[in-house]
Amino acid sequence: MRTAHSRRSLISVAQHFLPPFSFFNPPKTAKEPLSHASLRILVYAMAGDRENFSSNVATDEDDVKFGFQRPEMYKSNLAGTIDAYDRHVFLCYKGHESWPSRVEDSETDMLPKLLSGALKARKNDISVKTRLTICEGLDGTELSDGDVLIFPEMIKYRGLNDSDVDTFVEDVLVNGKPWASGVKEVLAGSHIFVCAHNNRDRRCGVCGPALIEKFKEEIELRGLKDQVLVSACSHVGGHKYAGNLIIFNADPEGKIAGHWYGYVTPNDVPEFLDQHIGKGEIIERLWRGQMGVYIEKAEKEDKLKLPNGIDLKESKNPRESSSQEKKENVTSCCQGANGFSCCRDGNLEEENTKVDGKKGPGRLSIWMGKWEQSDILAAVAVVGAVTTVAVAYSFYRRSG
């Protein structure tokens, strides 16, 4: 009885006092304490709870490969990693667990397929560069299947059906008029879309739901349920930057901006609510870009700084910089008439200018370096022959 009671007590401790942060991290030194996750797994093992022990270890492995502790986190510069566009359309459709990998092209999900096809077909007729993404539309929630959200216009149309797609695109997206078959509603507050498209990429499937859960928890704590809406969305590009999210809200000037962020973790969620949404300040270290802003990546990198003040360009991998410099010095060629090539080796030209001391080989060395091996051997033979004749003639003069 005492053993069973102890086992239940251990499990209770693990469930209530050790949050399910994943990954078993053994301490590197004797003085370093075990993490919550490590303690949780150890407690389950000590209590003999195989089911919870196995599930926590499985979750642990997922997080190492696909979650917030994967090796690729924070390895890339984020600024400028989105394609420029001016309008974002979200189609609410089912739950993120049910979306196939290519939900916009799925034969079993006709509404996303039809809307995506109509946008592609009328691409040249739509004056504003428009992007389509699927978001969750769960009945009984604020968003239902068939609802369409449009940013930066901040409008919503309810209940789009398969048969209405062409007229919707014609009225709203091509002609810029209200949809004749629907009622336009004005959106308010801030809207956060988190990529949780598991069937497209496992990284988004692991990171997305955890971020959504944390956002909802923090929104509840701050009393922002009527001001901030968070929803799962389909692939937005840049799986390797997961967790990925987009925030649409009014900037300090009152304009609606769509800001993209990457490498977001649950620990960053309070900062997004307090700083980005609360104060209208961009979180630069995680910022990928903005809807409607056409700025070259290099210009963005010049402006953005890491938290420690290091310029993002200077923080690139030295190997990448070295590789880039080498690429800039590669041979360039132009093809002349009759197959004649005027290739120039930039590296060789640079060496030709360095002929003094240790800076580079002398002119004679470079000149000889251009000869073929057969030419060199022939030249040596000629020099040898001339030398032999000269020596023989010298002996002849002395004997005479």
Protein Blocks (a to p, Z undefined) as FASTA:
>chain_A
ZZmmmmmmmmmmmmmmmccbehiaddfbfklccdfklmmmmmmmmnopaklmmmmmmmmm
mmmmmmmmbfkgokacfehpaccdfbdcdddedjfklpcfblmlcfklmmlmmmmmmmmm
mmmmpmbdcddddddddehiabdghiacddfklpadehiafklmmmmmmmmmmnopacfk
bccdddehjdddddfbfklomklmmmmmmmmmmmmmmmmmnopmmmpccdddddeejjll
pccdddddddfkopacddddehiafklmmmmmmmmmmnopacfklpgbdehiacdfklmm
mmpccfkopafklmpcfklmmmmmmmmmpccddddeehiacbdcfklmmmmmmmghjlbc
cfklmmmmmpcfklmmmmmmmmmmmmmmmmmmmmmmmmZZ
